[in-house]
Amino acid sequence: MAKQRFFVAVLVLQSKAGDWDDKPIVDHQVRIVRAPNATTAYARALRLGAAENATYRNQDGQAVTWEFLGLSELDHLADDQLHDGGEVFSWRTQGPGREFVREQEQLAVFAPRSTKT
């Protein structure tokens, strides 16, 4: 049996509300994938993304669709990265960095959880 390795995959999903949405929400999901090689990790990441395809009705009765568009990244995770404080993934942007900083109560871990219905 081949040794399992860890990979990091960034899945890209986009929402559409109603028949047409000129301001879709794009969800960048950073996922850890375990696989023996890059080809298998890629296939696994695609399956994870496809499983996120969903349609439901929002509070206004509009159909909301989340569509998996593909991967924006797939990379190896070294064993020495999997520890407290280890860097799993990063990306760079341009512009004022303060725009990306949130207060504690705005971080997902402190926000109330909602469920898709």
C-alpha positions in Angstrom: 0.0 0.0 0.0 1.3 3.4 -0.9 2.1 5.9 1.8 -0.6 8.5 2.3 0.5 12.1 2.1 -1.3 15.3 2.9 -2.2 17.9 0.4 -3.9 21.3 0.6 -6.6 22.1 -1.9 -8.4 25.4 -2.5 -11.9 24.8 -3.8 -13.7 27.6 -5.6 -17.5 27.8 -5.4 -19.8 30.5 -6.6 -23.3 31.4 -5.6 -26.2 32.5 -7.8 -29.5 33.8 -6.3 -32.5 33.7 -8.6 -32.3 33.6 -12.4 -29.4 36.1 -12.6 -26.9 37.4 -10.1 -24.6 40.2 -11.0 -22.8 40.1 -7.6 -22.2 36.4 -6.9 -20.5 35.3 -3.7 -17.3 33.3 -4.3 -16.4 30.8 -1.5 -12.7 29.8 -1.4 -12.5 26.6 0.7 -9.1 25.5 2.0 -9.3 21.7 2.5 -6.8 19.1 3.6 -6.7 16.0 1.4 -5.0 12.7 2.2 -3.8 10.7 -0.8 -0.9 8.6 -2.0 0.0 11.0 -4.9 -1.0 14.3 -6.6 -3.2 12.7 -9.2 -5.3 10.9 -6.5 -5.4 14.1 -4.4 -6.6 16.0 -7.4 -9.4 13.5 -8.0 -10.3 13.5 -4.3 -10.4 17.4 -4.2 -12.7 17.4 -7.2 -15.1 15.0 -5.5 -15.1 17.1 -2.3 -15.9 20.2 -4.5 -18.7 18.4 -6.4 -20.3 17.4 -3.1 -20.7 21.1 -2.3 -23.0 21.7 -5.2 -26.3 22.6 -3.7 -29.6 24.5 -4.3 -32.0 25.8 -1.7 -34.5 28.6 -1.1 -33.5 31.7 0.7 -35.7 33.7 3.0 -37.1 35.6 0.0 -38.1 32.4 -1.7 -35.4 32.7 -4.4 -33.5 29.6 -5.5 -29.9 29.9 -4.3 -27.4 27.7 -6.1 -23.8 27.0 -5.0 -21.7 25.7 -7.9 -18.3 24.2 -7.6 -16.1 25.8 -10.3 -12.8 24.0 -9.7 -9.6 24.3 -7.8 -7.5 27.4 -7.5 -4.6 25.5 -5.9 -3.4 22.0 -4.9 -0.1 21.5 -3.2 1.8 19.1 -1.0 1.9 19.5 2.8 5.1 18.5 4.4 4.9 16.5 7.6 6.8 19.3 9.4 4.0 21.8 8.5 1.4 19.8 10.4 2.0 21.1 13.9 0.6 23.9 16.1 1.4 27.2 14.3 2.5 25.5 11.1 1.7 27.3 7.8 -0.8 25.3 5.8 -1.5 27.7 3.0 -1.1 31.4 2.1 -1.7 33.8 -0.8 -0.8 37.4 -1.5 -3.0 40.3 -2.5 -2.3 44.0 -3.3 -3.8 46.9 -1.5 -4.3 48.0 2.1 -3.9 44.9 4.3 -6.2 46.3 7.0 -9.2 45.6 4.8 -8.7 41.9 5.4 -8.4 42.1 9.2 -11.5 41.3 11.2 -12.3 41.9 14.9 -12.5 38.8 17.2 -16.3 38.7 17.1 -16.2 38.7 13.3 -14.1 35.5 13.1 -15.9 32.4 12.1 -15.0 30.5 15.3 -16.8 33.1 17.4 -19.8 33.7 15.1 -23.0 31.7 15.6 -23.3 28.8 13.3 -26.0 28.7 10.6 -27.1 25.7 8.7 -28.2 25.4 5.0 -31.9 24.7 4.7 
